[in-house]
C-alpha cells in the first residue's frame, strides 16, 4: 500500500514570515515563478506587515527566494481572468504599497537579480533599499496603462528621473539605481547579514512612539488617496486583460 501523504501535493507558502527578536522578515517564496506577484503573495505580504506592527517589531525586511527578488506582477493565466479580477489585484497591490510606505517602523528590501514592475514598487516603498550588484530594475506598467506608485517614485528620485524610467520602461542597473536614489546601497550578497544587523540596531535606537512620529513627519501622506484613485482609474478602463496580453506578446517577440 502506498503512503497517502506522499501522494498529497505540498502547498508552497507564498510568503515565509519569520520573527527574530525585533526584526520581522518576509521572504517571497515562488522561486519557480521568479516570485511573481500573484494574489496569494500579496495577501501574504500584507499579513506579514500587519504581524510586524502587531508584535512591536522595529524593522521589517523584504527578500525574495531564489535567483530573483521578483519578476513583478504575475501575468500568467490571463485567459482565465477577467478585467474585474485584475483590477482588484492591482488595488490590493496599491494597498500593500501604502501599508509599507506608512509603516510606523523601519523597512528594508534586499534585492538580487530581477526586480520588475510591482516588485520594484515594493522596493521603492521601503526606507532602506539594498541591491546586489547583479540586480536589474524595470517599471513597465504604463505600457499597458497602469498608473502605480508614480507619485511616490517621483518624490523618491525626482520628477525628471521618474519620467525617464516610466516613459521608456527600460531596464536599469543597480549602479544606475544607486545613482538616481532608487536604492540606498549596492553591496555583494555576503555583506547583507552584517548590514542587516546594523539596520536592526539603528531601527531599535528610538522608542516606538518616537520612531513612528519621525517616520510620519518625513514622508508625504497627502497624496495617498490620489494615488489609489489614479490606479483605479487607469485599471478600470475597459480591456485591461487585452492590454496586458498585448504587452506580453510584445515581450515574447523581443
N, C-alpha and C positions, 0 to 999 in steps of 0.2 A: 504493500500500500504506500502511495506517495505521501509526502508531508504536505498537507494542505497549505500550511503557512508559506512554504517555499514557492507555491504557485500564485500567491497573492502579490500583485504588483506593489512595490514600495512607493508610497506617495512622497514626492520630493517637497520638502518645505521650501517655499519660495523665498523666505527671508529667515535667516538664522539670527535670533535675538539672544545676546549674551550680556549679562551684567557682571562686571568685575570691579568691585569697590564703587568708586564714584563715576565709573565710565560704563555707558551702555553702547554696545557695538551691534550694528545692524549690517549683516552681510547678505547681499543679493545672491541668491543661490539657484540660478538657472544657467549653469555654465554651458550646457548643451545648446542653449539658445543665446549665448553671449549675454546672459542676464537681461534679455529683452523685457521691457516693462509691460507686463500684462495686468489684468485686473487683480489677480491674487497677489502679485508682487506689490502693487500699490497699496492694497489693504494691509499687507504685512508690514510695510514701512510705516504706515500710519499707526498701526498697533504698537510698533516699537517706539516710535516718537512719543506716543502717549504714555507708554510704560516708563520711559526715561524720565519724563516730567513727574509722573505719579510717585516714583520711588526716590525722587530727590537727587537724581544724578547731576553732576556738574558738567559732563561732556557726553555728547552723543556722536558716534563715529560711523560713517557710511563707507562700506567697501564692497567689492564685487568678487565673487569666487571665480577662479579660472584665469584665462588669459586676457579678459576684458573687464573693465568696470561695468559697462553696459552698452549694448548696441542701440539703446533708445526704445522708443515706443514699439511694441510688438506688432508688426504688420502682417503676421501670419493669419491664415484663416479668414481673410476679408470676405470671401464669398459666403461665409456662414454668419456674417454680421450685417446689421443694418445701420443706417445713419444714427438712429437714437442710441444704439449700443455704444457707438464710438463717441458720440457727444458726451454721454455720461462718463465714459472712461477719461476723456480729456478734462472734464470738470473735476473728477477725483484727483487727477494729476495736479491741477492748479491748486486744489485744496491741500494736497500734500506739500507742494512747494511753499504755500503760505504758512503751513504749520511749521515747516523747517525754518523759514525766514523769521517767524515770530517767536521762536523758541526762547524761553527765559533763561536758557543755559547755553553754554558754548557748543558749537557744532563743527565737525571736520569731515572732509571727504578725502580719501586716499585713492588715487586713480592710477590704474595701469591699463595699457592697451587702448582699445577703442572706447570713447565716451561721446556718444552721439545723442542728438535730439533731447527727449525728456530727461535722460540721464545727465546731460550737460546742464540742464536747468536745475536739477537736484544739486549739482556741484555749486552752481552759481548762487544758490540759496544758503550755502554754508558760510560760516565765518572764516574757517581755515580750509584752504583748498590746496592739497598737496598732490603733485603729479610725478610719476616715474618718467624718466627721460624718453621712454618709448610711447608715451601717451599721445593720442590724437583726438581732436575735438571737432564736432560739426553740429550745426543747428539748422536742419533743413525744413522745419515746419512750415515756413511761409511758401515753400514750393508747392504745398497742397492747401494753402490758405489758412493755416492755423497760427493765431497770434498767441504765443505762450511765453510768459516771462520776459517780454520785450522791454518794458519799462524798467524792471529790476536790473536787466543786463545793461541798459544804457546808463543807469546810475552807477553800476559797478565799474564799467570800463570806459565810460564816456560815450556820448551820442555818436560821434563820427566812427569810432571803432565798432560800436554795436551795429550801426548801419552797414558798414562794410561786411561784417561777418554774416549778418542776416540777409542782406540783399544778394550776396553771392552764394550763400550757403556752402562755402568752401571748407575743406578740411584744414585745420591749423594745428601746428605742433605744440608740444609742451613749452618749448622756448618762446614761441610767439605768445602763447597763453600767459606766460610769466611776464613778458614784456608789456602786454596790454593790461595786466592786472586781473585777468580771468582766474589765474591760480596765484597763490601766495608763495609757493615754494616748489622747486623741482629738485628731486633727490632720488637716488637709487633705492630700490626696494629694501635692501638690507639696512638702510638708515631709518626706515619707518618706525621700528619699535622704539628707538631712542627718542625720536621726535614726538611720538605719541605720548611717551612718558612725560616729556616736557609740557605738552599741551594739557595733559591731565593735571599736572602740578599747577600750571598757570590758571587753569579753569577753577581750581579749588581755592584760589587765593582770596577771593571775596566771598562774603556771606551771600546766601541765595537771594535775599531781597535786594542787596546792593548790586549783584550781578544782573538781575532782571531789570533793575532800573537803568543800569548802564547800557544794556543792550537795547532797551526800548528807546532811550534818548539818542542813540547813534544810528538808528535806522529810520526809514521813511515808510510809515504805515498808511499815510494819507491816501495812496492810490490803489490800495489792495482791492477794494470793491470795483474800481475801474478796471483793474487787471482781469478780474473774474468776468466782468461784463464783456470786455473786449474778447476774451477767449470764447465765451458762449456765443457772441455774435458771429465770430469767424467760423466756429464749428457748426453752428446751426444752419448755415446756408445749405440749401438742398444739394445733394450729390456728393456728400463727404466721402462715402465709400468709393465712389467712382473717381474722385480726385486723388485719393490715396493710391488706388490701383493704377492710375495713370502715372503717378510718380514712381511707384515701384517698377513699372515697366521700363521707364527711362533709365533706372539704375541697373537693371538687368542687362540692358544694351551696352552699357559703358564697359 
